[in-house]
Every structure is written in structure tokens, then in C-alpha cells.
């Protein structure tokens, strides 16, 4: 898994991030691994946030991870 995370293209990382955010079985674990390995390379798009919001099992944990790591990037209108 670590090798894959290093070799992934930006688009592939985005797709994996969306899948992790929506994963009902291990979303928080996978998201934490992604954030640890790719750090600032993980792009938190609207699609990622929506996937986490729909995740009834681990969505709250995923949102907490994202907020803890990226709160300095949050912009409000």
C-alpha cells in the first residue's frame, strides 16, 4: 500500500481519497494513512466532503481528521 501511495498520480489520489471518505468499513483508517503518507498532496474537494457526509459509519471520524489536518485552508464566504 505504501508503494502505491507514493506512485499514485494526483487524480488517482483524489479518487482514493473520495473512496476512503465514503468507506463504511475502514474510512477513517484509510484516510489517516493517506494523510500520513501524502500529507499536503491530498486535495480535499467538495466531492470528498460530500462522501464523508454521506458516510454514516465513519463520516464523523473522517471529517474530524480532515478538519484537524486542513482547518487552516477552510474559507467561508
N, C-alpha and C positions, 0 to 999 in steps of 0.2 A: 504494500500500500504506500509506503514512504516513497519508493522509487516512482510510482505512478504520480504522486502528488508533485514531485519535482519535475517530471517530464510533461505534465499536462499543459496544454495551451490555455490561454486566458478563457476562451469560450468553453472549453471542457471543464475548467474550474468553476465557471459560473453555473453550468448545468449540474455539476456535482453539489454545489452549494445549495441550489434550489431543491435538489432531491433530498439532501440532508435536512434542510429546514422542514420539509414535509414528511419526513420519515416517521412513521408511527412506532417503529420498533427500536431505533437507536439514533434518532435525530440529533440529540444533544451530544452524544459521544462522537459521532462522525463530524459534527460541526466543530466541536472542540479540537479534534485532530486537524481538521482543515485550517482552523485559525492558528493553531500552534505551528503548523508546517509552512503555511503560505502567508500568514500574517496580513500585511497590507495588500498582498496580492489578491485577497478575497474581496470581491466587489459586492456590497450589499445593495442589491437593486430592489425596486418595488416588488418585483416578482418573488424575490427571496423573502421579503417581509410578509407578503400575502401567503406564501406557502407555510411559513411559521404560524401565521394567524389561523390558518385552517387546521393546523395540527393539534388535535385535541389531546393527544398523549404527551408530547414533549414540546409543544409550541411555546409554552411559557418559559421553559428552560432555555430553548433556542433564543428567544427574544432577549432574555437576561444576558446570555453570552454575547449576543450582538451589541446590546447596549453597553455592556462593560468594556468591550473592545473598541467600539466605534462611536461612543457618545460625543466625542469632540467633533465629529463630522456632521452631526444632525443639525439640519437647518429647518427652521419653521418660517412660515410666511406671516 
